[in-house]
Amino acid sequence: MSLVGVPAPVMQRIMGSNEHARVKGPAQVGEVLPPGHGSELPMLLVAALLAGGLAGILGSAFRLALAKADELRGAIIHWSRAIPGWGWSIPIALAVLGAAIARWLVVLFAEDASGSGVPQVEGIVRVGGQFHSRFVIPVKFFGGLAAIGSGLALGREGPTVQMGSAAAEWIGRLFRMPAPEARVLSAAGAGAGLATAFGAPLGGAVFVLEELTQRFHIRVAIASFTASGMAIALLYRLLGTKPELALPDLSTPSPLDLAVYLGLGVLLGVLGIAYNWLVLAGLDAGQRFAIPSGLRAMAVGAVVGLLAWYEPQLVGGGEDFLRRLLHDGIGTSFLVFALAVRFVLGPLSYSAGTPGGLFAPLLLVGAMVGQVYGTLVHGVVPAAAPDPADLAVVGMAAFFAATVRAPITGAVLIVEMTGVANLFVPLLIAISGALLVPTMLDNEPIYDALRARQPGRGP
């Protein structure tokens, strides 16, 4: 018997395997070393430094390349609008070409590089194995650049997560690490990639523990903190240390404010179920109608290009639009229209099967919902409701929690991205509401659902 009369086997299941639990059968993520051996930790630390360094360089280069691609796309659209008659066809051709190239790279060189890459990394970390192709990094880099740069509503974090994991896998082979240790290193590299995408070192490490491994283990923590720290040190050196969104502190919430935040969370919980359904439905549609993946990607590109001709700020990863929303504000009428478009455009872009993530589009949708919701509440109780801008900030984390079901990662990411010091209380309340509805309805988190579609990957 163990503490307070709880049988030892039950206590072990509650608390998880201890540091020196004996591995029986296939190794689990937490059971990475034989009992009594800690001499491999220095090697893991050095490998994590190298993996984090590679993830930081790749992620920083990817961010810089995407920024240039966004500038080029904007210049081309501006130029095409001056062409009478057929100028509208230029943004369409650009997006079709970008989507086709991105999908072509995936099909020919690295099927593992399709989509966000997070489900693929989760499969490797939890079950074992390696990426099927050794071209994951170049395909993810150039395919993601072609897809997102041409306007598809996908996030840069998907490519950086998978590139970081693939870089760590390469380091693991170089060090001839045993398979369980290599899996830990692969997870740490993925976390470093996420940290680089958003300038959020703690968020990257927490993502590994909460989403990828779904348990705390000291070796995973050592590798993850080391890799994320190294990646961010290089990112800061290359791109600067200013937070991604850099906002002032929120106003101190009152009890009535907390009720408003809870209502926002519940609303986002409902919308999170709908968003996840749209992502999966878009993937199902292509399979159901047996549309060749290249044609599907080109069709999605055509829709994105046409939208870019009419309203350029609604396409792409959405980072600039998000900054404008949080710093300057956007008119409610246009914001409602933009919300409706982006709510559909993100899942539609993901159905193209090109490299690109879900995180950044989720954050933008959550912010827009928070802003619209806050404006409506202010119209009813103007003196008592939180500022709509505050609700927009909280909405990012709450919608992330509603779809991904990783609340701690979402909260930490937003705090690090905004630099807001007093964000935690409204975040806790809103995230609780966002988790409530999907949990009650037993809705599957988006990455669990996507991972189940990966051939040969278990839970």
N, C-alpha and C positions, 0 to 999 in steps of 0.2 A: 504493500500500500504506500501511497505517496501522500503529499501534503493534504490536510483536511480530509483524509479518508478516501480520496479519489484514487482509484486503481491506477498504477503506473502506466499501463498501456493507454488508458483513456487520457491521462495527463499528457502523455507524449503526443497524442493526436491533436490535443488542444494547443499545445505550445509549439509543435513542430519538432523535427529531429534536432537533437543537440549537436554540438560542434563535432563530436567524435562518434556519431552514430555509425554503426557498421552497415555498409552497403550490401544489400541482398538483391540479386536480380539486376535489372537495368537501373543504372544510376539515375537518381533524381537530381534536379538542379541544385538543391541545397546540399546533397551528399557528394561533395566534389573530391574528397580525399580519403584514403584509407585511414582507419583510426590511429591516432597518436603521431601523425606526421604533419609537421608545419614547415618543413624545410623548403617546400615549394612556394611559399608565400613571397619571398623576395623575387623569384622569377615571375610570379603573377603580377607583382607590383611594377617591375620593369616593363613587362609586356603591356600592361595597362597604360603606362606612360607613352609607349610607342604607339599603341592603338589610338589613344586619345589625341596624340599629335597628328597622326594621319587623318583622323576624323575631323580635327579642327582645320587642317589645311584644305581638305576636300570640301568641307562645308563652307568655309570662308570663300573659297574660289567659286563654289556654286552660287552663293549669294551674290557675289560681285558680277558673275556672268548673267544671272537673272536680272539684276538691276540694269545692266547694259541692254539686255534683250527687251526689257519693258520700255526703255527709252527709245530704242529703235522701232518697236511696234507703234508707239505713240507717234513718232515722226512719220512713219509710213502712212498711218491712218490720216494724219493731218494733211499730208501731201495728196493722198488719194481723194480727199474731199474737194480739192481744187480742180479735179478732172471731171468735166461734165459728161453725163451719159453713162459711162461705164466705170467710174471711179469706185463705185460700191463693190465691184468684183475683186478689187485688190485685197482688202482685208479678208474676204472669204477665201481667196486663193492662198493667202499667207497661212491662215489657220488650218486649211485642209492639208497643205503641204507639211506644216509642222506636226499635225496629228499623225499623218501618214508616215513620216520619217520616224517618229517616236515609236509607233506600233511596229514598223518594219524592223527597227533595231531589236525590239523585244523578241519578235518571232524568229528572227534569224540567229540571234546571238545569245539571248538570255531570257527564257520564259520566266525565270525567277524574278526578273526585274519589273514585271507587270504590276500595276497598281501602286499602293503605298509602300509595300515592302514590309510593313509591320507584321501582318499575318505570317509571312515567310520566316521572319526572324523569330517570332514566337514558336513556330513549329520546330526550328532548329534548337532553340534554347530549352524547350520543354521535352522534346522527344529525342533529339540528337540528329546527327548527320551534318551535311554541309550544303552550301548552295550548289545546284546542279551545274551551273556554268561559272567559269572563272572570268567571264566578261561582265559580271554584274556591275562593277564600279563604272567602267566607261559607258555601258548602256544606260545605267541609272543617271549618270551625269549628263550625257549628251541627249539622251531620250527625254529626260526631265526638262532640260533646257529647251528642246524643240517644242514639247507639249505646252509647258507653262509659258514659255516665252512667246508662243504664237497666240496665247489668249485663253487656253483651257483653264477652267476654275479649279485648279489643283494646288496643293500646298508644297512648299519647298522642303518641308520636314520629312516627307516620305522618302525622297531620294537621299537626304543626309543621314537618316536613320539606317537605311539599308547599306549605304556606302560605308558608314562607320562600322557596321557589323561585318561586312565583307572585308574591310581593312583589318579588323581584329582577327578574323578567320585566317587571313594571310600571315599575320604575326604569329598566331598559334601554330601554324605549320612550320614557320621558320624556327620557332623555339622547340618544335617537336613536343608540344604539350599533350598530356593525356586528354582523352575525349571529354571527360567532365570539366576539366579546367578550361579547355578550349571553348566549351559552351558558356561558361561564366565570362570569359573574355569577349566572346561574341556579343553577349548581352551588354557588357560594359561599353563596347564600341558603339552599339546602337544608341545607348543613352548619351554618349558623347556627341553623336550625330544630332540627336534632338536638342541637346544643349546648345550646339552651334547654330542650329536653325533659328532659335528664339533668343539667344543670348541669356540662357537660363541654366546655369550649371547645376543648381540643386534640383531643378525640375527634371533635368536629364537623368540624374541619379535616382530620383524618386520614381520616375517612369520605369526604370529597370526593376525596382523592387516591387512596385505596385501592379504594373501591367505585364511585364515580360515574364518575371519569375513568380509573381504573386505570393511571395514569402520573403521574410528577412533572413539573411544568412551573412555572417561576418565576412566571408570571402567574397561574396557578391558585392557587399557594401564597399570593401576595400577596392576592388577592381573598378566599380562604378564611380566612386568619388574621385579616384585617381584619374581615370580616363576623362571624365567630364571636366575636372579641374584643368587638366592639360589642354583639352580642346578649347576651353574658354580663354585660357591664357594666350593662346595663339590668335583666337578671334579678336580679343581685345587689342592685341598688338597690330593686327591687320586692319580692323574696322573701327576701333575705338571702344570706349567703356560705357557710353551712354545707354541707359535702358531702351529697349526696343520701342516703347511707346511713351515713356517719361511723362507721367501725369502728376498733378498735385494731389495731396491727400483728399480723401472723401470727407464730406460733412459727417459729424458724429450722429449715428442713427438713434432715433427714439424708438420706444416700443411699437408705436404705430408704423414707423418706417420698417421695422422688422416684419410686420405683417405684410407689408407691400412687397418686400423682398421674398418672403415665402410664397406669395401669390405668383411672383415672377418665376420662381423655381418650379412650381407646379405646372405652369403654362409651358415652360421649356421642357419639362418631363414629357408632356403630351407631344410636343413638337419633335422631341428627340426620337420618339417611337416612329413618327411619320417620316422623319428624315432617314432613319435606318432602313425603313421599308422601301423608300425610294431608291436608296443605294443598291439594295439587293434586287429590287424589281428591274432596275436598269441592266444589271448583269444578266438576270433571267431572260429579259426580252431578247437580247442578242442570241442566246442559246436556243430559245423557243422558236424563233423564226429562222434559225440557221443562217444568220447573216455573217459572211466572212469578216473576220476581225478587222482586216484592213479597210474594208468598205464601211464598217461601223465607225471606225475612228475618223474616216474622212467625212462621214455624214455629221458626226458630232462637231468636227472642225468647221463645217459649213455653217452650222447653226451659230457657233461661237463667233465666226467671222462676220456674219450678218449683224449680230448683236453689237460687235465691236464697231461696225460702221455707224450705227445709230447712237450708241452710248459707250465709248471706249472705257470709261471708268468701271463698268460692270463686269469686265472680263479679267482674266489673269488670276493670280493668287489672292488679290484683294488687300494686300498690306497697305498700299497707299490710300485706298478708299477707307480702310479702318482708321488710319491716322487722321484723315480728314474728318471722319465722323466723331472721333473722340476729342479732337483738339478744336475744331471749328464749328461742328454741328452741321446737320443737313436738314433741309426742309422736310416736313412730315409727309407731304404728298409724294415727293420723289422717293423718300425713304421706304414708304410702303411698297411702291412699285419695285424698287431695288431689292427689297426683301423677298418679294414674290419671285423675282427673276433668279436671285442667287440660291434660293431654297431648292429650285429645280435644277439650276445650272451645275451645281456641285455634283449631285448624283449623276446627271447626264454626262459630265466630263469624265467622271470616274468609270463609267460604262465603256469608254473608249479603249480601256486596257493599256493605256500608256503609263509610263512612270509618273508618279505624282501622288501627293498625300491628301489626307482628309482633315488634318488638324486645322490648318490656317483657314480654309473655307468654313469650318465649324465655328471658329472664333468670330469671324465676321458676321455670320448669321446670328449668333448669340448676342452680339453687340447691337445689331439692328433691332432684334426683337426687344431687347432691354430698353432701347431708346424709344421705340414706338409705344411700348407698354407704359413707360414713364410719362410720356407726353399725354397719353389717354388718362392716366391716373391723376396727373396734375390738372387736367381739365375738370375733374370731379372734386378733388380736394387739394387745391393749389397751395394752401398754407401748410399742409401736413405731410405731403408726399416727398420722398427723396428726389433729388435732382435727376432728371432723365439721363444726364451724362453719367451719374453714379450707377444707375441701373444698367446702363450699357456696359460699363466695366464689369460689373458682377455677372451680367448675362453671358459674357464670354466663358467664364469658368463653369457656370451652371449648365450651359448647353453642352459643353465638353463632357461634363459628368453624366448628363442625360444620355448621350450617345455612346461614349466609350466606357462609361462606368468606372472611371479612374478618378475619383473626386480629389484625392490628395495631390495627384499630379496636376490636375486642372487648376486647383487653388494656388499651388506653388508657382506654376508657370505664369499665371496672371500677375501675382505679386511681384515676381522678378521682372516681368516685361514692363510693368507700369511703374515700378518703384514706389507704389502707394503703401504707406506704412500702416494705415488703420483700416485695411480692407478685410481683415479676417472675419469679423463678426457678421457683416452682411453676407460674405461668401459662405460661411457655415450654414446660415439660415437658407439661403437660396439653393445651395447645393443639396441640402436635405430635401427640399421640396422637389428638386429635379430628379433625385434618386427614388423618391417615393412612388411615383406613378409607374415607371418601368418595372420596378421591383414587384409591386402589387400585381401587375399584369404579366409578370414572368417574361418580359421582353429580353431577348438575348443581346448582350453588348455587341457592337458592330464588328469588332475585331474577332470575337469568338465566332460570329456567323461567317465572316470572311475566311477565317482559318479553317473552318470545317469544309470549305470548298477546295482547299489545297490538296492535291493528290498525295496520298502517302503520309499525311500529317495527322497525328492523333490529337487529342484534347490537351 
